[in-house]
């Protein structure tokens, strides 16, 4: 899927490897170095060797604390003096509220009114001040702008920020540091912060590792953007993967055009089925947005269709998966 960058894309240079190293050093004392798990059952189902980077076991329950803590810990006292504001479907909001509490400043979190209760409660638990809005990208942006004007708080965007991307890159960096001969890494994509970081962090360790983004069919703006070569919008979506209802920004679009191999789409039924499968077989909780990165691999013949180079040892391909989060409302499981 690599295409020549447009003039617009050329405006954005990705965070450097030095920026990623600095981010990792900054956040390492505050976050978990999450485990990498395997599953014999899922290996057999996919004809691959799978390695799951379990960010569902991360502080605040998702990878988002990596980017949020890097961005907020890097701010000057003057920049944080009037607090932090952001927009979020939930996980980034919890991460921002947590990191803001570390700095001893307030955090305003703009959220869609249909956000999962488990995520709103988490934000409140970290001391975040929630401002609800209509469940559209436009409403989130407009409300966030209004709150910023009213409070003077510093904006920490969920993905359109090099500090966020550098922080998210540390998950793939850790994965490749532990499993150095991966053939490919799979990560969900929404606004593109995690997937951009996965490209940068993974390829910073192993230059030829392939990176695949995974996206719900009902929120396929990244697929459409990278297929067409022009940035496509997604104002709203009803996908069960509530953490994947945002659109790429020009910044993340520019990075992904250069570095991601392909975007893989999955149906709502596949998301639900794979989430349940992981719960049952691996005994870990993943939210639907996490299952999106696993679901493409469970399709018949999916791994073979990726056309990965044959391994020198003749073994099955080694594939890394970023399990992005595990914040689930247990009172409304989709397979009840």
N, C-alpha and C positions, 0 to 999 in steps of 0.2 A: 504493500500500500504506500510505500515511500513515493512521494511526488515532489517535483521541484517547488520550492517555497515561492509563494506569491510576494509581491512588493509589500503587502500588508503583513504577511507572516515574517518577512525579513526584519521588521521593526523589533521583533522580540527575540532576544538571545536567552537561551535557557540558563538556569543557575549552573555555575561552574562546579567542577569536582571539588575544588577547594571550599566552595560555599556549602556543599553537602557534607564534607568532612567537618567543617566548623559547626554546622547544624547538629551533627551527631554528637560532637563533643559537648555542645551546649545542653542538649536535652537528655543525654545518657544518664546523668545522676537523678533525673526526675521520672523517667519512664521505665517500663519493663522491657527487657530483651526477651521477646516472646518466644515460646518454643516452636520448633518445627516438628510436626507430627506426620506419621505415615499411616496407611490403612491397607492391609493385605486385601480386604474385600474390594475396595475401590480400585486398587491396582489390577485385580483380576477382571473387573468390569470394564476397564478402559484399555487394557493391554499396555499399560504404561507404569512407570515408577513415579508416584505422586508424592510431593513434599508440600505440606500445608503450613504456611507461615501464619500462626494463629493470633492475629490481631484482635480476634474476639476475646482474647484473654488479656488484652492491653488495659491500662488504666483508662477509665471512663467507658470501657467496653468497645473501643474501636481504635483504628489507626489514626484517627483525627487528632489525638493528643500530640502526635509527632509534629505535625505542621503548626498547630495552634501554639504549642509551647515554644517552638523555635521562633515564631513570629513575635509572640508577646514577651518572651524573655530577652529578645534582642532590642526591644524598644527602650528609648531613654526615659528617664523619670519625667521629663517634660511631656513626652508623647503620651504617657499613660496617666498623666495627672488627672484627667477628667474621665477616665474609664475607657472601656472598650465597647464597640458595637459591632455586630455582625448579623448576617442572615443565615438561616440553617433549617434543614428538615429535621434536625435533632442531634446527630452525633457530633457535628462540628460545634454546635451550640454548647453541648456539655463540655467539650474540650476547651472551648474559649472561657466558659465560666470557671472551670477548674484552674486554668492557667492564670486567669485574671485574679483569682483568689490567692494564688501563689505570690502575685505582685501586690496584693492588698488593695486592689481597685475594683470598682463595680463593673459589671458587664451586662449590656442590654442585648437580648437575643430576639431577633425578628423571626417568627415561625409561622408557617401556614396553619390555619385554624383546624385542619384535619390531621395534624401531626400526631403520631402515636403517643398515648398517655404515658407509656413507660419512658419515653424520651423527654417529655415535658417535665415529668417528676424528677428525672435525673438532673436536668438543668437547674430546677429550683433547689435540689439538694446541694448543688455546688454554689448556690447563692446567686445564680443568674436571674435577671429580671426579664421576663418574657413579654414580648409585644406581638400579639397575634395579627395576622393579615389574611387576605384571601389566598387560596392555594394556587397562585400563578407566579411565574418568574417575575413578571412585571410588577405585581403587587409587592413581592418581597423586596425588590430593588427600590421601589418608590418609598415604601415604609421605612426601610433601612436608612435611606437618605434623609427622610424627615426626622427620625430619631437622632441621627448624627447632627443635624442642624440644631435641634432643640437642646441637646446635651453637651455638644462639643466633644463627644467621645471619639476616640481614634478607631477608624475602620480597620478591621482585620477580615479581609474577604476570604470566603471558604476555599477558593482555589485560584483566583486571579491575582496571585501574589508569589513572587519568587521565593520568599521565606517559607511560605506554606509548602510549595513544591519541593524545596530542598529538605524540609522536615519529613515529608511523606517519602522521599527517596530513601530514607534510612531503613525502611522496612525491607525493600528489595536488597539493599546493601547488606543487611544482616543475613538475609536468606542466602545470598550468593557467597558470603563469607563462610557460611556453615556447609552449604552444598555447592561446591565450586564448579561442578561440571554439569550444571543444568543445561538442557537443550532449549528450554523455553520457560517463560513465566506468564501466568494468566492473572489478570486483575480486573475488577469491575470498573466501569467508566460512567461518570455522570458529568460533573463539571470538568473533569479531566486532571485534577490535582494529583490524585493517587496514581493514575495511569502514566501521567507525565513523569512523576517521580520514580515509578517503577522502571520506565525506560532509562532514565538517567542513572538511578542507583544500580540497576542490574548491569547495564552496559559499562558502567564505571569499573565494575569488577571483572566482567567477562564480556569483551567487546562484541562477540558474535552471538550472544544469547538472543533468542528471538522473544518478542514481547507481543502478547495478544490481549486486546481489550475485549471485555464481555459486557453485553448490554441487553436490557429487555426489549423485545419487539415493540412494546407499547411506549418506549422512551428511546427511540432509535436515532436521535439527532447526531450522535457521534458517527454512527455508521453512514448516515446520509451525508454528513459534512465531509468525511474522508473519502467517500466514494465519488462525490461530485467535485471535490476540490474547493468548495465554497462553504463558508460557515453557515450552518442551518440552525434554526431556533427551535425551541420546545417550550411553549409557554405553560403547559400543564399536562399532567399525565395521571392515569389511575393505576399504574403498575403497582403490584403488591410490594415491589422493591422500593419502599418509600424513600430510601436514601439515594436513589438514582433518578430523581425527577428534575434535575437541573440540566442546563445546557453548557457546552464548551464555551470558553471565553476565547477571544483572539489569541491570548497568550498560550493557553493550553493547546488550542488548535494548531498553532505554529509548531510547538514541540512535537505533537503527535504526527503531524504531516511528515516530519523528518524521520521519526524514530520508530513508530509503532508498525508492526507487520500487518495486522488485520484486526477488524472488529467482528466479533462473533455474536450473533443474536440468539436469544432464547425466549421461549413462550412462557406465559404465566404458569401453565400446567407443569412445565419442566422446572421452573423455579421452585414451586411448592414441593414437587416430588423429590427433588434433590435436597432441599432443606431437611425434609423428613428423613431421607436416607442417611444424611450425615449425622443427624441426631441419633438415629437408631444404631448405625454401624460404628461411628467414631466416639459416641457418647459425649459430644460437645455441642453447645448451643451456637448455631450460626443464624443470623437474621437473613431474610430473603435476599437482601443486597449482596451478602456474602455468597449465597448459593448461586448467584448469577455467574460467578467466576468458575464454578465447578461444573455447572450444568452442560456447557458445550462439550465437555470431555466425555459425558455419559451417552451422547448420541451415538447410534451404531456407526462404526467406521470413522468416527470423528478424528481420532488421533492419527490414523493413517492418512486422512485427507489433508493434514497440515503439511505433508511433504517435508518432514524434518530430516536432516541428514542422518544417515546410519551411524550408529555409535561404533567407535573402534573396537569395543569389546563384544559387539554383536547383540548387546542386551536391549531391552525395551527402553524407549526414550525416557529421560528424566525430566519431569515437568514440575515446576514450582507454581503454587497457587497462593495468592494473597487472600486469606480469609479476613475480610475487612472489618467485620464487627459482629457482635452477638447480643445486641439490645433488642429484645423481643417482648411484646406484650403477651404474657402467658395466658391471659384470659381470653384471647382471641386468636388462637392458633388456627391456621387455614385448613388443617386436616381434621378438625373436630367432626 
